[in-house]
Amino acid sequence: MVLVAGLVAVAAGCTVQYGTPFLIPALLADGLTLAQAGLLAGCPVAGLLGTLLLWGVAADRWGERLVLSCGLGLGGATLLVGALTLDGPRHAMTGLAVTLVLAGAATAAVHAASGRLVLGWFDARERGRAMAVRQCAQPLGVAAAALALPPLAGLGLPAALVALGGGCLVATALVIVIVRDPERPAHGDGQRAGSPYREPTLWRIHGASSLLVVPQFVIATYSLVFLVDGLGWAPVPAGRLLALAQVGGAATRLAAGFWSDRVGSRLGPMRLLAAATGLSLLALAAASLAGWSAVALAALLASTMLAVSTNGLAFTAVAERAGSAWAGRALGVQNTAQNALAAATPPVFGVLIAALSYGGGFAVSIAFPVVAGLLVPVQDEVSGRRAGSRGPC
């Protein structure tokens, strides 16, 4: 039940943080440019950056239950207050941006705290699967946004904000009722001596997983508007199709977690999935530039599912490498690095797509999973297993 409550908590937070791209068609219809709409879509992620590490330190010190309930409660209240102050997107771009930044900063609590729950409640033989279940929250949250936000945006942005805030408050209540913090190990019991950042392995995992976030957010931000403007779909059925693709993305995360437990490796599967993501983006870019609509649609769906597949593997590898004493901080660093690139991706690629077309923007994104695959420190993990190490957890 703790894992289910954690899944719901992260899904509610991710709906806020990563669901705003589904408001882009409504923002464009109101007269904003694609770059302006992309900037608004990135505001919750920008809000994460200032608080992820702080929430991680708080989780290490005061526990997961308190951090989860405080973050989600503050995020939900912020969105409800923001909904009451908006007159409409044309006259409230600044107010909307501030609301989304603050909501993102508050709901950032779900990332490090929920990762610590998995680390504390599950042992190494089942941790990949448990973290995969936890990581399904992001695509499921985005799927909920894809279904709900386009029709709600037709009623006005306040309706969309009320729905997002209400989801956070429901998740807050569930956390308070169900979640219990795992027992903390005694000092020195299974904990790493000294900082894990004295070695390069964690830095390389952070770097690789951050690069893999770029194609994930290119697809998440511009898939709906690509279907509408590029392939002629209406917003509501396009949102439903993308919701199904996000459910498929949750399935790829589960499969990756089971795979990693079976082979006893997080980083080997991560490298292979990075390569598969690059190939799907290559097909998407080529089909978009050539005008092959059916192929572009299939490649878009494949890219949507593959681009999110590695997150659980990276989170599990980071938590295991850091150990229980450092897990909250390490996951805070992990999320900060990822979301720094995630926040920059929507506005930067909005400019690139406007200049180069959708196909050109997708082509640029191919470089990121290719470089990430080369950066994944697979050999460090293999060397650790040969030395008989099962990690510091």
N, C-alpha and C positions, 0 to 999 in steps of 0.2 A: 504493500500500500504506500510505503514511503516513496518508492520509485514512481508510482503512478502520480502521486501528489507533486513530485519534482517535475515529472513530464508536463503536467498541466501548468505548473508555475512557469516553466521555461517557455512553453507554447504561448502563454499570455504575454510574457515579456517580448517574445520574438514577433508576435503579431503587431505590437507597437513599433518595435525597432526596425523591422524589415518588411512590414506590410504597406507602408506609405507609397511605394511606387504604384500601387493600384489606384491611387488618387490622381495619377498624372493625366489621364484623359480628361477628367473633370477640370483640372487646373488649366490644361491647354484650351479647353472650351471656354474658359473664363478670360482668356486673353494672355496668359503667361506664355513665355517662350519655352522651348524644350529645356534649355539650360537652366532657366529659373525654376521650372517644375522639378528638374533633376536635383537642383540645390535643396529645395524643400524636402524631396524624398530622402536626401541624405542627412537631414537635420537630427533625427533620433540617433543615428549612428555617431554623429559628431558629439552628441551629448554623452554617449558612452565613454568617450575617450578620457574625460576628466575624472571619472569616478570608478572605472573598472578595477584599477589597482587598489584604490581605497576600500572598495567593497571586499576585495580579496583579503586584505589585511584584517578587516573587521570580521570576516568569516573565520580566519585563523584564530582570532582572539576571543570572539564572543559566540561563535556557533552559527550553524547554517539556518536554523529555524528563525532566529531573530532577524538575520540579514534578509532572508527571503520575504518575510512578512512586512518588514519596514519598507523595503524597496518597492514591492508591488503595491503596497498601500499608498505610498507617496506618488507613484506613477499614475495610479487610477484617479486619485484626487486631483492631480495636476490636469489630467485630460478633461475631467468633468468641469473644472473651473474654466479651462480654456474654451470648452464648448459654449459656455454661457457668455463669453466675451467676444465671440466672433460674429460679425455681421455678414460676412461672405468673403470668399477668397480674394476678390479684386481689391477690397479695402482693408484686408487684414493679413497681408502676407507676412508682415513683421510679427504680429501677434501669433500667427500660426507657427512661424519658425521658432519663436521663443517657447511656445507650448511643447512643440515636438522635441526640442533640445532638452528641456527640463524632464520630460517624460522618459526620454532615452537615458538620461543621467540616473534617474531613479531606478528604472527597471533593469539597469546594468547589474544590479545585485543578483539576478538569477543565475548568472553565468558561473562565477567562481563558487558560489555557495552550493549550487546543485552538483557541480563537479566534485566538490568535497564530500557530498552525501554518498555519491557512488564509490569514491575511494574508501570511505569509512565502512560502508555496509557490505561490500562485495570483495571477495578475494581475487587473486590474479587470474585464476582459472575461469572465472565467469565475468570478470570486469569489462572485457571487451564488449560482450553482449549487453551488459547493463548500461555501459556508457553509450552504446549504440541506441538503446531505447531512449535514454535521456536526450541524445542528439537528434532523434526523430522529431523532437519538439519544434525545432526551427522550421523544417519544411511543412510540418503540420500547421504551425502557426501561420506561415505564409499562405498555405492552402486555405485556411479560414479567412484570411484577409482577401484572397483572390475571389472567394465566393461572396463575401459580405460587403466589402468596401465599394466596388463599382455601383451596385444598386443603391447603397446608402448615400454615396456621393451625389447621386441624382436628386436626393432629398435635401442636400446641403452638407457642407463639411461638419457643422455641429453634430449632426446625426452620426456621422462616422466616428467622431471623437468620443461621443457618449458610449457607443458600442465598444470601442477600444478600452475606455476607462472602466466600464462595467465588467469586462472580462478580467481586468487586473484585480478588481476588488473581489470577484468571486474566487479567483485563485488565491488571494490573500487569506480568505476564510478557510479554504481547504488546507493551506499550509499550517495555519494555526491549530486546526483540529487534528491533523494526521501526522505531520512531520515531527520526528524526534531526532535529536542530534546523535550521531554514533559516538560510542565511547572513545575518548581520547587515549592514545597509548601513553604509558608512563615515559618520562624523559629518558631518551636514549634507547627506548624499546622500538626497534624497527625504524628508527629515524636516521636520516643522513646526518653525518657530522659535518658542519660547515655548509657554506652556500653551494648549491648544485650549479651555480653559474660560473664556477671556477673552471669548468670544462666546457668545450664548444658544443656539445651535443644538444643541449636545450636551446641554445641560440640558433642552431641550424634548423631544429624543428619549428621554432617560432618563425624563422624566415620563410621556410618552405610553405607552411600552412598559411602565412599571410599572403604570399604570392597567389596561392590557390583561391583566396577569397575574391580576387579581382574578377576572374571570369564568372564566378558565382554571382557577384553583384551586377556585372554587366547584364547577365541573363535575367536576374531577378528584377532589375530596374526597367529594362527596356523590352522585355518579352511581350508584355501586354500592348504597349504602343506600337511595337513592330507588327504584331498580328493585326492591329487596327489600321495603322497607316500603310504598312508594307504589304500585307496580305488581304486586306479588305474585310476583316472580321468586325462584328459589332462588339462593344466592350463587355457586355454581360456574358455571352457565350464564350468569348475569349477568356474571361476570368474563370469560367467553369472548367475549360480545358486545361488551363494552367494549374488550377487546383488539383486536378487529377494527376498532372505531372509532378506536383509537389508531393503528393501521396506516394508516387513512384520514387521520388527522391528519399522519402523516409524509408522505403523498402531497401534502397541501395545502402543506406546507412546501417540498417539492421544486418543486411547481408555482409557488409564489410566487417562489422563487429563479430559476427559468428566466424567469418573467415579468419580473422586475426587470432581469435581464441584457439581455433583448430590448428593453425600452423605455428602458434606461439610467437607471433611477430606482429607488431603494429606498423612498422615502417616499410617492410617489404610490400604489403598490400597497398600502402599509401603511395609508394612510387608507381606501381602499376596502374592504379586508378588515376593518378595525375597524367600519365601517358594517354589513357583512354579519354580523359577529358580534352586533352589537346587534339586528339583525332576527331572527336565529335564537333569541336569548334571549327576545325578545318573544313569539315563537311558543311557546316552551317554557313561559314563565310563564303565558300565557293558557290553554294547553291543560291545564296542571297545575291551575290554579284552576277550570277548567270541568269537570274530570274526564274529558277526552277522552284516554283512555289511549293509543290508537294514534298520535294526533297528537303527544302528549307524548313518546312513544318516538322517533318520527322526528325531532322537534325536538331531543331530547337528543343523538342521534347526530350531527345536523348541527352542533350547538353544540360538541360534543366535537372535531370536526374543524376547525371554523373558529376556535375560541378559541386554538388553538396555531399558527395559520398565519403570524402576523406576527413571531414571535421571530427567525427568521433574517434577515429584512429589517432589523430594528432592530440586531441584532448587526453585520451588515455595514456599515450606515450609521455606527455608532459607531466601528468599527475604521478605516474609511476616513477619517472626519473627524479622528480622533485622530492617525493616522500611526503608523509603526512604533515610534518612540521612546516613544509614550504609549499604545500599544494595550493592553498588559497592565493598566495602571492604569485606563484608561477602561473596559475591559470589566469590571474589578473593581468600579468605581463602578456600572456598568450592572447587574451582577448583584446588588450590594448593595441598590440601590434597588428592583429587582424583588422580591427575596426578602424585603425588609422588609414589603412588602404581602402577599406570599405567606404569610409566617409568621403574620400577623395574620388572614388570611382564614378558615382553618378554624374557630378558636374563635369569632370574631365571627359568622360565618354559621351556626355551630351554634346560637348563641343566637337569631339572627333566625329560623331555620327552626323552632326549637322554639316561638317566639312567634307566627310568622306563617303557618306551613306551608311546604312546599317551594315551592309556587307563589309565595308572597310573597317568599321568599328569592331566587328566580330573578328576580323583578321588580325587586328592589333592585339586582341586579347589572347591569341594563341600562344604568344611568347611566354606568358606567365606560368601556365602549368608545365611547359617544357623546362624552364629554368628551375621551377620548384622540384620537379622530379630529380634533377641533377643534384639539388641541394639536400635532399632527404638523407640523413646520416645512417643508411642501412648498415654499413659496415660496423659502426659503433655498437649497434644493437646485436649483431652477430657475434662480435668480439665479447660482449658482455655475457651472452649465453654460453659461449665456449669456456669462459672463465668460471662458469657455475653460478653467475649472478642472476637472480630473478628480480632485481630492482630493489630499491630501498624501502618499499612500502611494507 
